[in-house]
Amino acid sequence: MSGHSKFANIKHKKEKNDAAKGKIFTIIGREIAVAVKEGGPDPANNFKLATVIAKAKANNMPNDTIERGIKKAAGDGSGANYETITYEGYGPSGIAIIVKTLTDNKNRTAANVRSAFTKGNGNIGTPGCVSFMFDEKGQIIIDKEECEMDSDDLMMEALDAGAEDFREEEDSYEIITDPESLKDVEKALRDLGLPMAQAEVTMIPQTYTSLTNEKDKASLQRILDLLDESDDVQDVYTNWDEE
């Protein structure tokens, strides 16, 4: 199956909308700190840290910056304690929105997220109000330009390793797993020397919703842009079909 990658488009909205590299570096830095505190500083024994490092490299974060972040987190027992908080709500015309945050100040984050929804004519809902419309899946993205393996061979390797689905997109290969199998599939492909642009758990909409009203499109984009301005926001998922 080929064509436009809706999954990658939604998942990478945060990265694409960040005007300054410094912002995404700050966000990844927090993820490194949390991963190290949860599982230690060795990526060989800490899958979460390994995936964050892969994400950092995909966003061109310098190796010395990554290493400093790991060392700081490993030796800083009194650093900021970050908490993961997920918000769910609706944009214009009922578009489902999930916002995952990593914050050391819940009140600040809640105020910023609520403000973004309000200014874009949306509203925050109760936990679970839209998440049932998404499936939690492992997602591996491989850049076609960096992959020398034939697509059919790559598909067979991925499926043999436990992947659920394989998609060939315009500029990448997308491999879907269940969350529990992500680590094994990622390791199997990495052992083959395949470069990963992304390997992490994501939220994939079960169905997509189109917007035909230009005002609604502008309002939804306003919500997404405001969320992107917050360093506390890690990921934003929607069921908006942008095609």
C-alpha positions as CSV (number, residue, x, y, z in Angstrom):
1,M,0.0,0.0,0.0
2,S,1.4,3.4,-1.0
3,G,0.5,7.0,-0.7
4,H,0.4,9.8,1.9
5,S,1.2,8.8,5.4
6,K,-1.6,9.9,7.7
7,F,0.0,8.3,10.7
8,A,3.3,10.0,10.2
9,N,1.7,13.3,9.3
10,I,-0.3,13.3,12.5
11,K,2.5,12.1,14.7
12,H,5.1,14.4,13.3
13,K,2.9,17.5,13.5
14,K,4.7,18.6,16.6
15,E,8.1,18.3,15.0
16,K,7.1,20.0,11.8
17,N,5.4,22.9,13.5
18,D,8.3,23.8,15.8
19,A,9.9,26.8,14.2
20,A,13.0,26.6,16.5
21,K,15.2,23.5,16.9
22,G,15.7,24.6,20.5
23,K,12.1,23.9,21.3
24,I,12.2,20.2,20.2
25,F,15.6,19.8,21.9
26,T,14.0,21.0,25.2
27,I,11.2,18.5,24.8
28,I,13.5,15.6,24.0
29,G,15.8,16.6,26.9
30,R,12.8,16.1,29.2
31,E,12.1,12.7,27.7
32,I,15.8,11.7,28.2
33,A,15.6,12.8,31.8
34,V,12.5,10.7,32.5
35,A,13.8,7.7,30.6
36,V,17.1,7.7,32.5
37,K,15.4,8.0,35.9
38,E,13.0,5.2,35.1
39,G,15.4,2.7,33.6
40,G,19.0,3.9,34.0
41,P,21.6,5.6,31.7
42,D,22.5,2.6,29.5
43,P,20.4,2.5,26.3
44,A,21.3,-1.1,25.7
45,N,19.3,-2.0,28.9
46,N,16.8,0.8,28.6
47,F,14.5,0.5,25.6
48,K,12.7,3.8,26.4
49,L,16.0,5.7,26.5
50,A,17.1,4.0,23.2
51,T,13.9,5.2,21.5
52,V,14.4,8.7,22.8
53,I,18.0,8.8,21.6
54,A,16.8,7.6,18.2
55,K,14.2,10.4,18.1
56,A,16.9,12.9,19.2
57,K,19.2,11.8,16.4
58,A,16.3,12.0,13.9
59,N,15.9,15.6,14.9
60,N,19.6,16.3,14.5
61,M,20.4,16.7,18.2
62,P,24.2,16.7,18.6
63,N,25.6,13.6,20.2
64,D,27.4,15.6,22.9
65,T,24.0,17.2,23.9
66,I,22.4,13.8,24.2
67,E,25.3,12.5,26.3
68,R,25.2,15.6,28.6
69,G,21.5,15.1,29.1
70,I,22.0,11.4,30.0
71,K,24.8,12.2,32.4
72,K,22.9,15.0,34.1
73,A,19.8,12.9,34.6
74,A,21.9,10.0,35.9
75,G,23.7,12.1,38.5
76,D,20.9,14.6,39.4
77,G,18.8,13.2,42.2
78,S,17.3,16.6,43.0
79,G,16.2,17.6,39.5
80,A,12.8,18.5,38.3
81,N,10.2,15.7,38.6
82,Y,8.2,15.5,35.4
83,E,4.7,14.0,35.3
84,T,2.9,12.7,32.3
85,I,-0.6,14.0,31.9
86,T,-3.0,13.3,29.0
87,Y,-5.8,15.7,28.0
88,E,-8.6,14.8,25.7
89,G,-11.1,17.0,23.9
90,Y,-12.8,18.2,20.8
91,G,-12.0,20.6,18.1
92,P,-14.4,22.2,15.6
93,S,-17.0,19.8,14.1
94,G,-16.1,17.3,16.8
95,I,-12.6,16.5,15.7
96,A,-11.0,14.3,18.4
97,I,-7.8,15.6,20.0
98,I,-5.5,13.8,22.4
99,V,-2.7,15.9,24.0
100,K,0.1,14.2,25.9
101,T,2.2,16.4,28.1
102,L,5.3,16.1,30.3
103,T,5.3,18.7,33.0
104,D,6.8,19.9,36.3
105,N,3.9,22.3,36.8
106,K,0.4,20.8,36.4
107,N,-1.4,24.1,36.9
108,R,0.6,25.9,34.2
109,T,0.1,23.0,31.7
110,A,-3.6,22.7,32.3
111,A,-4.1,26.4,31.8
112,N,-2.1,26.4,28.6
113,V,-3.9,23.4,27.1
114,R,-7.3,24.7,28.1
115,S,-6.5,28.1,26.6
116,A,-5.5,26.5,23.3
117,F,-8.8,24.7,23.0
118,T,-10.8,27.7,23.9
119,K,-9.1,30.0,21.5
120,G,-9.7,27.5,18.7
121,N,-13.4,27.0,19.4
122,G,-12.8,23.6,21.0
123,N,-13.3,22.2,24.4
124,I,-11.6,19.9,26.9
125,G,-13.5,16.7,27.7
126,T,-13.3,14.1,30.4
127,P,-10.6,11.4,30.4
128,G,-11.5,8.7,27.9
129,C,-14.0,10.9,25.9
130,V,-12.1,10.4,22.7
131,S,-9.3,7.9,23.3
132,F,-11.7,5.0,22.6
133,M,-11.6,6.3,19.0
134,F,-7.9,5.6,18.7
135,D,-5.8,2.4,18.8
136,E,-2.5,2.4,20.8
137,K,0.1,0.9,18.5
138,G,3.9,0.7,18.1
139,Q,5.1,2.6,15.0
140,I,8.4,2.3,13.3
141,I,9.2,4.7,10.4
142,I,12.2,4.1,8.1
143,D,13.3,6.7,5.7
144,K,13.4,5.3,2.1
145,E,16.5,7.3,1.2
146,E,18.5,5.6,4.1
147,C,17.2,2.1,3.5
148,E,19.0,-0.1,1.0
149,M,16.7,-3.2,1.5
150,D,14.1,-4.0,-1.0
151,S,10.6,-3.2,0.2
152,D,9.3,-6.8,-0.2
153,D,12.3,-8.1,1.8
154,L,11.8,-5.4,4.5
155,M,8.1,-6.3,4.8
156,M,8.9,-10.0,5.3
157,E,11.6,-9.2,7.9
158,A,9.2,-7.0,9.8
159,L,6.3,-9.5,9.7
160,D,8.5,-12.3,10.7
161,A,9.7,-10.3,13.7
162,G,6.1,-9.8,14.8
163,A,4.8,-6.7,13.1
164,E,1.1,-6.4,12.4
165,D,1.2,-4.2,9.3
166,F,3.6,-2.8,6.7
167,R,2.9,0.3,4.6
168,E,5.0,1.8,1.8
169,E,4.5,5.6,1.7
170,E,5.9,8.2,-0.6
171,D,9.1,8.8,1.3
172,S,9.1,6.2,4.0
173,Y,8.2,2.7,5.2
174,E,5.8,2.4,8.1
175,I,5.7,-0.6,10.3
176,I,2.9,-1.1,12.8
177,T,3.1,-3.4,15.8
178,D,1.1,-4.0,19.0
179,P,2.8,-1.9,21.8
180,E,4.2,-5.0,23.6
181,S,6.0,-6.2,20.4
182,L,7.5,-2.8,19.4
183,K,10.8,-3.5,21.3
184,D,11.3,-6.9,19.7
185,V,10.5,-5.8,16.2
186,E,12.6,-2.7,16.5
187,K,15.6,-4.7,17.8
188,A,15.2,-7.3,15.0
189,L,15.3,-4.5,12.3
190,R,18.1,-2.6,14.0
191,D,20.2,-5.8,14.1
192,L,19.9,-5.9,10.3
193,G,21.5,-2.5,10.2
194,L,18.3,-0.6,9.3
195,P,18.2,3.0,10.4
196,M,15.1,4.1,12.4
197,A,13.6,7.5,11.9
198,Q,11.1,6.7,14.6
199,A,10.2,3.8,16.9
200,E,7.7,4.5,19.6
201,V,4.2,3.9,20.8
202,T,1.6,6.2,19.1
203,M,-2.2,6.7,18.9
204,I,-3.7,5.8,15.5
205,P,-7.3,6.9,14.7
206,Q,-9.8,4.2,13.9
207,T,-11.5,6.5,11.4
208,Y,-10.6,9.9,10.0
209,T,-12.8,13.0,9.8
210,S,-12.6,15.6,7.0
211,L,-13.3,19.3,7.4
212,T,-14.9,21.2,4.6
213,N,-15.5,24.5,6.4
214,E,-12.5,26.8,6.1
215,K,-13.3,28.5,9.3
216,D,-13.3,25.2,11.1
217,K,-10.0,24.3,9.5
218,A,-8.5,27.6,10.7
219,S,-9.8,27.2,14.2
220,L,-8.4,23.6,14.5
221,Q,-5.1,24.8,13.2
222,R,-5.2,27.5,15.8
223,I,-5.5,24.9,18.6
224,L,-2.7,22.8,17.2
225,D,-0.4,25.8,16.8
226,L,-1.0,27.0,20.3
227,L,-0.4,23.5,21.7
228,D,2.9,23.4,19.7
229,E,4.0,26.6,21.4
230,S,4.1,24.9,24.8
231,D,7.2,23.1,25.8
232,D,5.1,20.9,28.1
233,V,3.3,19.4,25.1
234,Q,5.0,16.2,23.9
235,D,2.6,14.8,21.4
236,V,-0.7,15.8,19.8
237,Y,-2.9,13.2,18.0
238,T,-6.1,14.0,16.0
239,N,-8.5,12.1,13.7
240,W,-8.4,15.0,11.2
241,D,-8.0,13.9,7.6
242,E,-5.9,16.7,6.2
243,E,-6.0,15.5,2.6
